[in-house]
Amino acid sequence: MAATPSQGNNPKPNTVNTVLGFDFGTTRMGVAIGQSITGSATPLAPLKAKEGIPNWDDISKLVDEWQPDAFVVGLPLDMNGAENEMCQRARKFAKRLHGRFNRPYHMMDERLSSYEAKGQIIARGGNRNFKENSVDGLAAQMILETWFMESAE
């Protein structure tokens, strides 16, 4: 995974403390909250979405509760690094986060994050029914922690 250029009225990543991360999806979005000081993140309950549109009231509640300094949104690039329709939708979502909450956003390459999250669940002996047992929060955690690592370099 690689960080893509940051955007959206952006302070430098090392001035960001609390970050809300998203694993963008059309029916569900993974969410994680993280701290740049520790470089760690914690998955939160996934958000339902309809055609990639979340319930903005749910996101407002998260923003009110966690008071993030910035957002990180996973960018679902193709394996060859090319952008696709889902990348456009994820960027639109990130821009809407910025527009609604006036906080900077950063895009983060999320290739294989959901695959790795499923692998972690299986390795722990967890339930393989990923429709009922979402890995989206874990994927958002991985996206956010990778962003912290790459931003620190």
trRosetta pair geometry for C-beta under 8 A, 3 or more apart (Angstrom, degrees):
i j d omega theta_ij theta_ji phi_ij phi_ji
1 108 6.6 29 171 166 119 90
1 109 4.4 176 -156 90 69 96
1 110 6.5 27 -123 -99 122 24
1 111 6.2 -177 -91 44 75 79
1 112 7.6 -129 -58 52 95 94
1 113 7.2 52 -78 -62 138 99
1 143 7.4 -154 -159 -123 158 60
1 146 4.8 26 82 163 140 154
1 150 7.7 -116 108 -37 90 141
2 109 4.7 40 48 13 60 141
2 150 6.8 144 -147 -128 46 155
3 6 7.5 -10 166 -55 115 82
3 106 6.9 -24 -157 170 106 118
3 107 7.7 127 -168 88 61 58
3 108 5.6 -37 -113 -115 64 75
3 109 7.1 -115 -70 7 17 89
3 147 5.9 101 -95 -129 107 72
3 150 4.5 177 -20 115 115 140
3 151 6.6 107 -74 -63 161 73
4 75 5.8 22 -5 9 139 159
4 106 7.8 158 65 177 74 72
4 107 4.3 -25 58 89 121 105
4 108 6.9 -155 14 -91 84 23
4 109 6.4 119 -37 -44 93 81
5 107 7.7 21 65 46 48 104
6 10 4.7 133 133 -151 114 155
6 13 6.7 -162 -68 -55 152 98
6 104 7.0 28 171 166 112 122
6 105 7.8 178 -163 102 76 43
6 106 4.4 -37 -119 -110 90 91
6 107 7.6 178 -110 22 41 67
7 10 6.2 -174 141 -47 8 132
7 94 7.5 81 72 130 116 129
7 98 8.0 -78 115 -59 87 157
7 104 7.6 172 98 -166 38 87
7 105 6.3 -17 77 78 82 82
7 106 7.1 144 28 -105 64 41
7 107 6.9 24 16 -9 111 100
8 94 7.0 -127 -42 147 148 98
8 95 6.8 -161 -92 -111 118 57
8 98 4.0 -117 -157 -104 130 151
8 103 8.0 32 134 109 121 44
8 104 4.8 143 99 -147 94 59
8 105 4.3 39 38 33 157 82
8 106 7.9 -123 38 -54 113 43
9 98 6.6 146 27 -164 106 118
9 102 7.5 -36 77 -165 157 62
9 103 8.0 -163 82 166 113 14
9 104 5.2 -136 85 -86 69 83
10 70 7.8 57 -133 -123 73 128
10 104 4.2 113 -105 -144 57 138
10 105 7.9 -81 -90 47 97 38
10 106 7.4 97 -128 -73 122 84
11 15 4.6 -89 151 74 124 126
11 16 6.3 150 83 -59 112 83
11 69 7.5 -54 46 160 134 112
11 70 7.3 -125 46 -66 96 125
11 104 6.0 -156 17 0 69 151
12 15 5.1 86 65 2 82 104
12 16 7.9 -143 99 -16 47 86
13 16 5.6 -51 -159 17 45 118
13 36 7.3 173 163 -124 78 140
13 70 7.9 -103 -120 55 63 168
13 106 6.9 45 -93 -77 107 156
13 147 7.8 -144 -144 161 137 93
13 151 3.6 -111 135 -157 151 128
14 36 7.2 167 -135 164 40 142
14 151 6.7 178 -59 151 68 102
14 152 7.3 106 -94 -106 98 54
15 69 7.9 -140 119 159 71 146
16 19 5.8 52 151 -67 126 105
16 36 5.3 117 94 -34 78 148
16 69 4.6 177 -146 96 76 127
16 70 4.7 -42 -129 10 136 127
16 104 7.8 -108 -87 65 124 119
17 35 6.5 -17 171 -148 68 74
17 36 5.6 -116 -129 31 28 105
17 37 6.5 11 -143 -27 80 99
17 69 5.3 98 40 -12 72 141
18 33 7.0 -11 -169 -172 94 95
18 34 7.4 155 -154 84 50 44
18 35 6.1 -24 -98 -100 61 66
18 36 7.8 -108 -53 -2 21 86
18 66 6.2 -169 163 161 132 92
18 67 6.4 61 78 93 150 71
18 68 4.9 -129 117 -121 93 55
18 69 5.4 119 55 -3 68 88
19 33 7.5 155 82 -159 48 49
19 34 5.0 -21 63 66 94 93
19 35 7.7 174 20 -83 81 18
19 36 6.5 82 -14 -49 116 91
19 41 7.7 -61 78 -99 98 112
19 68 5.6 75 -132 -155 21 114
19 69 6.6 -49 -75 54 63 83
19 70 5.2 -21 -115 73 89 85
19 71 6.9 146 -165 -109 78 19
19 72 5.6 36 168 -9 125 106
19 144 6.2 165 103 -148 118 112
19 147 7.6 -129 134 96 160 134
19 148 7.8 -172 36 -71 146 95
20 31 6.9 -19 -175 -162 92 95
20 32 7.6 159 -160 82 48 45
20 33 5.8 -22 -105 -104 66 70
20 34 8.0 168 -87 23 22 74
20 62 6.3 110 -136 141 144 119
20 63 7.0 -80 -19 -91 162 67
20 66 6.0 120 -76 91 109 144
20 68 4.0 -101 -14 -51 97 159
20 70 7.8 -166 30 97 70 41
20 71 5.3 -30 71 -110 88 74
20 72 7.6 -180 88 26 41 69
21 31 7.0 145 82 -158 58 45
21 32 4.5 -13 60 61 108 93
21 33 7.5 -170 19 -80 81 21
21 34 6.2 30 -13 2 118 117
21 41 6.2 -9 17 -144 136 153
21 71 7.3 146 -94 -167 34 59
21 72 4.4 -18 -110 67 85 101
21 73 7.5 176 -157 -78 57 32
21 74 7.6 66 177 -38 95 86
21 108 7.9 -22 -141 27 110 141
21 140 4.8 150 111 177 99 89
21 141 7.2 139 74 -85 138 26
21 143 5.4 168 177 88 130 104
21 144 3.4 -115 -40 -69 159 113
21 147 7.2 178 -106 22 126 139
22 29 5.5 -14 -162 176 101 115
22 30 6.7 140 -163 79 46 62
22 31 5.9 -12 -103 -100 67 66
22 71 6.8 5 -1 -174 109 105
22 72 7.2 177 24 90 67 54
22 73 4.8 -11 63 -114 106 72
22 74 6.6 -127 100 8 60 83
22 93 7.3 -123 113 131 153 131
22 94 8.0 -168 54 -84 130 78
22 97 7.9 -161 -5 -66 146 150
22 140 5.9 -34 -136 -124 16 117
22 143 7.8 -54 75 83 31 150
23 29 6.3 164 75 -167 60 59
23 30 3.3 18 39 46 116 113
23 31 7.7 -121 21 -50 78 32
23 74 4.9 21 -119 11 55 143
23 110 6.5 146 -127 -154 82 153
23 113 6.5 -146 -118 108 120 136
23 114 7.0 127 -175 -69 139 93
23 136 5.1 -163 74 -165 128 76
23 137 7.8 -143 19 -80 125 17
23 139 4.2 68 -99 103 160 110
23 140 4.2 -115 -16 -67 97 77
23 143 5.9 167 -80 -8 85 142
24 29 5.9 -15 -123 -122 35 101
24 52 7.2 28 178 -144 100 94
24 73 5.9 41 -40 -172 114 100
24 74 5.8 -152 11 63 84 88
24 76 6.9 -117 68 -20 103 111
24 86 7.3 155 105 176 116 93
24 89 6.8 166 156 110 137 93
24 90 4.1 176 42 -111 163 93
24 93 5.5 158 -117 46 127 157
25 28 4.9 -3 83 71 139 56
25 29 5.3 -170 34 -83 85 53
25 30 7.2 76 -8 -7 118 76
25 49 6.3 158 89 37 73 136
25 52 7.4 -146 120 -106 30 68
25 136 6.5 -80 -6 -120 142 129
26 49 6.2 -145 169 102 24 120
26 51 6.0 -24 -166 -148 96 23
26 52 4.5 -40 -116 -57 66 77
26 86 7.9 -92 -43 -117 102 98
26 89 7.5 1 -83 143 88 160
27 48 7.2 -39 167 -156 59 68
27 49 5.8 175 -166 66 10 83
27 50 7.5 37 -120 -99 55 35
28 46 4.8 23 -179 156 108 135
28 47 6.9 151 -159 78 58 45
28 48 6.1 -38 -102 -113 68 44
28 49 6.2 -166 -73 19 15 92
28 134 6.1 -128 158 -125 154 134
28 136 5.3 -134 129 -48 112 161
29 46 6.2 161 76 -165 41 84
29 47 4.6 -14 57 59 99 98
29 49 5.4 78 -23 -34 100 126
29 54 5.8 -45 11 -83 141 121
29 136 6.5 148 149 174 18 138
29 140 7.9 70 160 -72 70 130
30 43 7.0 -53 -171 -141 101 103
30 46 5.3 -46 -98 -107 48 96
30 134 7.2 -180 -91 156 89 116
30 135 7.6 -34 -90 115 134 47
30 136 2.9 -158 -69 157 93 77
30 137 4.8 -162 -153 -66 92 29
30 138 7.2 -82 -149 40 140 42
30 139 4.8 142 21 63 171 95
30 140 3.6 -164 125 -28 104 108
30 141 7.9 -90 159 -7 123 67
31 43 7.3 109 85 -163 53 61
31 44 4.4 -44 99 63 102 109
31 45 7.2 4 51 73 114 42
31 46 6.5 155 9 -115 86 40
31 47 6.0 67 -29 -15 124 101
31 62 6.6 -89 -174 -128 150 158
31 136 7.7 30 0 128 54 102
31 137 6.2 -24 55 -112 54 80
31 140 5.4 -98 -116 140 3 176
32 41 4.4 55 151 161 125 122
32 42 6.2 167 -159 79 85 33
32 43 4.9 -50 -98 -100 93 46
32 44 6.1 174 -101 4 32 82
32 137 6.1 123 -70 -169 83 69
32 140 3.9 172 -9 117 100 101
32 141 4.1 162 -109 -75 153 60
32 143 7.5 156 31 54 131 90
32 144 4.9 -135 88 4 126 143
33 41 6.4 169 86 -154 31 80
33 42 5.7 -16 60 56 82 88
33 44 6.0 66 -13 -40 94 119
33 62 8.0 -157 -72 -171 111 104
33 66 5.1 -134 -122 -133 134 148
33 68 7.3 -136 -133 -80 87 109
34 39 7.8 -11 178 -179 117 21
34 40 6.2 -162 -143 106 92 36
34 41 3.2 -44 -81 -93 110 88
34 42 7.2 162 -81 11 61 60
34 141 7.5 136 -67 -136 113 63
34 144 4.4 169 -14 153 147 133
34 145 6.8 -164 -119 -69 147 63
34 148 6.5 -122 151 -50 141 130
35 38 4.8 48 87 28 113 97
35 39 7.6 -46 91 -10 69 20
35 40 6.4 6 49 58 88 72
35 41 7.7 176 16 -84 56 54
36 39 6.8 27 -161 -78 37 52
36 148 5.8 -174 -125 -126 62 102
36 151 7.3 -63 -135 90 113 138
39 145 6.5 76 158 -146 75 75
39 148 4.1 157 -142 140 72 136
39 149 6.4 81 -164 -66 124 63
39 152 6.7 -26 -97 -37 124 144
40 145 6.4 8 -128 -106 38 106
40 148 7.6 -76 -32 47 22 169
41 140 7.5 -126 144 123 141 76
41 141 4.5 -179 99 -142 111 70
41 144 4.0 85 -64 92 161 131
41 145 5.2 -127 15 -53 108 85
41 148 7.5 -176 -34 -17 103 133
42 141 6.6 -16 -156 -109 6 117
43 137 3.0 94 -174 150 116 105
43 138 5.3 -38 -68 -66 149 45
43 140 6.2 118 -119 62 82 101
43 141 4.6 -69 -60 -41 83 120
44 62 7.1 113 128 -124 166 122
44 137 5.8 -160 55 -131 36 119
44 140 7.7 -50 34 83 79 145
45 137 6.8 -45 -109 -72 11 136
46 134 4.7 -77 -7 135 144 163
46 136 4.2 66 -101 72 129 132
46 137 5.6 -119 -58 -46 79 88
47 54 5.1 22 134 -141 134 120
47 55 6.8 -143 -173 36 108 86
47 58 5.3 149 -131 117 115 142
47 59 7.0 20 -113 -65 164 81
48 54 7.4 131 87 -138 45 69
48 55 6.7 38 70 -9 87 109
49 52 5.7 9 155 -133 133 14
49 53 5.9 149 -166 64 88 31
49 54 4.8 -51 -99 -82 91 61
49 55 7.9 -140 -98 -11 50 64
50 53 5.5 -33 67 60 73 91
52 89 4.9 -63 -158 -180 159 131
52 93 6.9 -116 170 -64 99 120
54 58 6.4 -107 162 61 107 115
54 59 5.8 83 111 -37 138 118
54 93 7.7 78 -3 -141 107 116
55 58 4.3 71 86 1 102 110
55 59 7.3 168 91 -7 56 82
56 59 5.4 -52 -150 39 45 111
56 60 6.1 54 149 -26 70 101
56 100 6.8 -137 -157 -136 123 162
57 60 5.4 -49 -147 33 33 117
57 61 6.6 39 151 -22 63 100
58 61 5.7 -50 -154 30 33 113
58 62 6.8 32 149 -17 63 102
59 62 5.5 -51 -152 35 39 112
59 63 6.3 38 150 -19 69 104
59 97 7.4 -113 173 -112 144 89
59 100 7.8 64 105 99 128 150
60 63 5.6 -54 -146 38 32 111
60 64 6.2 33 154 -19 66 106
60 100 7.8 -99 -82 153 89 127
60 101 8.0 -175 -108 -83 65 107
61 64 5.7 -54 -146 38 30 112
61 65 6.1 26 156 -18 65 110
62 65 5.8 -59 -144 39 28 109
62 66 5.9 -9 171 12 68 115
63 66 6.8 -69 -128 53 21 86
63 67 7.2 73 173 -88 55 30
63 68 6.5 -79 -128 24 68 95
63 101 5.3 -127 -137 -122 156 140
63 103 7.9 -170 -139 1 119 141
64 67 7.4 6 -170 -63 20 70
68 71 6.5 87 117 -71 145 63
68 103 6.4 93 99 171 90 166
69 103 6.6 166 161 -153 28 119
69 104 7.9 -4 141 41 70 94
70 103 5.6 -168 -106 160 38 105
70 104 4.7 -27 -121 74 102 87
70 105 6.6 163 -174 -93 83 31
70 106 6.5 39 158 -6 127 101
71 94 6.6 -179 106 -140 125 80
71 97 4.9 -22 15 137 172 149
71 98 7.4 -127 35 -62 126 71
71 101 7.8 100 -35 67 125 136
71 103 6.1 107 -14 102 91 114
71 104 7.4 -163 30 102 72 46
71 105 4.4 -22 70 -111 101 85
71 106 7.2 -179 93 26 53 66
72 105 7.2 158 -88 -163 26 67
72 106 4.9 -22 -109 69 75 97
72 107 7.7 147 -160 -105 63 12
72 108 5.3 24 -180 -12 107 125
72 143 6.4 176 126 132 116 102
72 144 5.5 139 66 -106 139 73
72 147 4.8 -114 -142 -11 154 176
73 90 5.6 165 148 176 118 95
73 91 7.8 158 96 -91 139 33
73 93 6.2 163 -142 93 150 106
73 94 4.1 -129 19 -80 150 108
73 97 7.2 174 -53 9 127 147
73 105 6.1 8 -1 -175 108 118
73 106 7.5 167 23 82 67 46
73 107 5.8 -33 71 -110 86 62
73 108 7.1 163 78 23 35 81
74 90 6.6 -89 88 -151 59 143
74 107 7.9 61 -177 -163 9 65
74 108 5.7 -49 -106 74 50 89
74 109 7.8 1 -158 139 69 13
74 110 3.2 35 -166 -52 112 146
74 113 6.3 -97 -133 27 144 156
74 139 7.3 -19 -55 144 164 102
74 140 7.2 -116 -26 -108 122 60
74 143 4.4 -83 -79 -120 104 152
75 83 7.9 -52 175 -114 110 91
75 87 5.6 41 -168 -131 86 90
75 90 5.6 170 -112 101 53 146
75 91 7.4 40 -113 -60 100 83
75 107 4.5 52 -48 176 124 107
75 108 6.2 172 8 72 90 31
75 109 5.6 -44 66 -94 102 40
75 110 6.0 153 51 4 42 90
76 84 7.2 -61 103 53 91 110
76 86 4.6 -31 69 114 129 127
76 87 6.0 -139 61 -70 68 69
76 90 6.2 147 9 -31 89 147
76 110 5.6 -40 -83 66 58 109
76 111 7.3 117 -151 -78 48 55
77 81 5.6 -7 166 -144 137 33
77 82 6.7 144 -168 67 88 31
77 83 6.3 -58 -117 -91 78 50
77 84 7.4 135 -143 5 35 92
77 87 6.3 51 -84 -82 56 127
77 109 5.6 -28 11 -136 126 90
77 110 7.7 143 15 44 77 61
77 111 5.5 -51 65 -57 91 106
78 81 6.8 -36 72 38 77 18
78 82 4.5 -5 41 59 124 85
78 83 7.5 -125 2 -57 92 5
78 84 5.6 103 -46 -36 98 118
79 111 6.4 122 -105 -150 52 132
83 87 4.0 -108 -156 67 90 160
83 88 7.1 96 162 -44 116 75
84 87 5.4 112 50 2 55 101
84 88 7.7 -109 108 -2 38 88
85 88 5.6 -52 -157 33 40 113
85 89 6.5 36 149 -17 69 105
86 89 5.5 -53 -148 39 38 113
86 90 6.2 40 152 -21 68 104
87 90 5.7 -53 -145 37 31 111
87 91 6.3 32 154 -18 65 105
88 91 5.8 -54 -149 37 30 111
88 92 6.4 32 151 -21 63 105
89 92 5.6 -51 -148 34 33 114
89 93 6.5 37 151 -21 64 103
90 93 5.6 -50 -150 34 33 114
90 94 6.5 35 150 -20 64 104
90 107 7.3 104 126 -131 112 106
91 94 5.6 -52 -148 36 34 113
91 95 6.3 34 153 -19 66 104
91 107 6.7 -12 -97 -91 80 137
92 95 5.8 -54 -148 37 31 111
92 96 6.4 32 151 -20 64 105
93 96 5.7 -57 -151 36 31 112
93 97 6.6 38 149 -24 64 100
94 97 5.6 -47 -152 28 34 115
94 98 6.6 34 150 -16 64 103
94 105 4.3 159 -176 149 99 154
94 107 6.2 -70 -60 -77 171 87
95 98 5.6 -52 -152 37 35 114
95 99 6.2 35 150 -19 67 107
95 105 7.3 -123 -73 40 34 148
96 99 5.5 -52 -141 40 34 112
96 100 6.0 27 161 -15 68 110
97 100 6.2 -64 -144 41 24 103
97 101 5.9 -28 176 26 63 115
97 103 7.2 -55 144 63 92 95
97 105 5.6 104 79 -78 119 133
98 101 7.1 -82 -129 55 15 77
98 102 7.1 57 -180 -104 54 20
98 103 6.5 -122 -119 68 57 50
98 104 6.7 18 -115 -130 107 24
98 105 5.0 -98 -57 -9 106 113
99 102 7.8 10 -167 -65 15 55
106 147 6.4 123 106 -156 133 134
106 151 8.0 -2 -171 -80 169 126
108 143 5.2 131 93 -176 134 93
108 144 7.7 167 28 -82 166 34
108 146 6.5 133 179 88 131 105
108 147 4.5 -77 -95 -77 144 110
108 150 7.9 151 -132 44 104 139
110 113 4.4 -54 -174 0 85 132
110 114 7.8 53 153 -19 109 81
110 139 7.1 62 -170 170 120 104
110 143 5.0 -18 -106 -102 103 116
112 115 4.6 -61 -155 48 66 119
112 116 5.5 69 144 -26 89 100
113 116 5.8 -54 -145 38 29 109
113 117 6.2 31 154 -22 64 107
113 139 4.3 99 135 -157 104 90
113 142 4.9 170 -148 88 98 125
113 143 5.4 7 -122 -60 159 87
113 146 7.9 -115 -97 2 112 142
114 117 5.5 -51 -144 35 33 114
114 118 6.4 35 154 -20 64 102
114 135 6.1 115 -152 96 72 118
114 136 7.4 -9 -110 -97 101 54
114 139 4.7 -5 -84 -98 61 143
115 118 5.9 -54 -151 34 29 110
115 119 6.5 32 149 -20 62 106
116 119 5.4 -53 -150 35 35 116
116 120 6.5 38 152 -22 66 100
116 139 7.7 125 64 -110 86 76
116 142 6.1 145 89 -146 127 168
117 120 5.7 -49 -152 31 33 112
117 121 6.7 33 150 -18 64 102
117 135 4.0 140 125 167 120 118
117 136 7.9 124 119 -69 166 14
117 138 4.0 137 -146 103 115 112
117 139 4.3 -82 -27 -65 150 74
117 142 6.1 -134 -68 -7 95 137
118 121 5.7 -53 -151 35 35 112
118 122 6.3 33 152 -17 67 107
118 130 6.1 -30 -110 -87 109 142
118 135 5.3 -98 -70 -42 65 171
119 122 5.8 -55 -145 39 31 110
119 123 6.1 34 155 -22 65 108
120 123 5.6 -54 -145 36 30 113
120 124 6.5 23 157 -14 63 108
120 138 6.5 -153 67 173 135 144
121 124 6.0 -64 -154 40 29 106
121 126 3.9 -80 -178 63 81 137
121 127 7.4 -51 167 57 119 50
121 128 7.5 147 116 -95 115 51
121 130 7.7 136 67 -93 159 96
121 133 7.3 145 -160 125 149 123
121 135 5.9 -105 -25 -98 138 114
121 138 7.2 -178 -52 22 101 169
122 125 7.7 47 180 -70 33 17
122 126 6.6 -83 -70 51 26 84
122 128 6.3 46 -96 -93 93 95
126 133 7.0 -166 160 143 112 152
127 132 7.4 -54 129 81 137 108
127 133 4.8 120 82 -7 116 158
129 132 4.6 12 123 34 115 107
129 133 5.7 94 81 13 74 99
130 133 6.0 -69 -114 72 35 75
130 134 6.9 75 -175 -113 68 29
130 135 5.7 -33 -141 -8 110 105
134 137 6.6 83 113 -1 107 88
135 138 4.9 -55 -170 47 71 116
135 139 5.7 79 129 -29 84 99
136 139 5.5 -53 -146 36 32 113
136 140 6.4 35 153 -20 65 103
137 140 5.5 -51 -148 35 33 112
137 141 6.4 39 149 -22 64 102
138 141 5.4 -48 -150 32 35 117
138 142 6.5 35 151 -19 64 102
139 142 5.7 -53 -150 35 33 111
139 143 6.4 37 150 -21 65 104
140 143 5.6 -50 -147 34 33 114
140 144 6.3 30 155 -17 65 108
141 144 5.9 -60 -148 39 28 109
141 145 6.2 21 158 -14 66 110
142 145 6.0 -55 -139 41 29 106
142 146 6.2 30 159 -19 63 108
143 146 6.0 -61 -151 37 24 110
143 147 6.4 26 151 -21 62 108
144 147 5.5 -53 -149 34 32 114
144 148 6.6 35 151 -21 64 101
145 148 5.5 -45 -149 31 36 114
145 149 6.6 38 152 -19 64 102
146 149 5.7 -52 -150 35 34 112
146 150 6.3 24 156 -11 67 109
147 150 6.0 -60 -142 44 29 104
147 151 5.9 29 158 -21 66 111
148 151 5.9 -58 -141 38 25 109
148 152 6.4 26 158 -24 62 109
149 152 6.0 -61 -154 30 26 111
149 153 7.2 34 151 -32 60 100
150 153 5.8 -42 -157 13 39 117
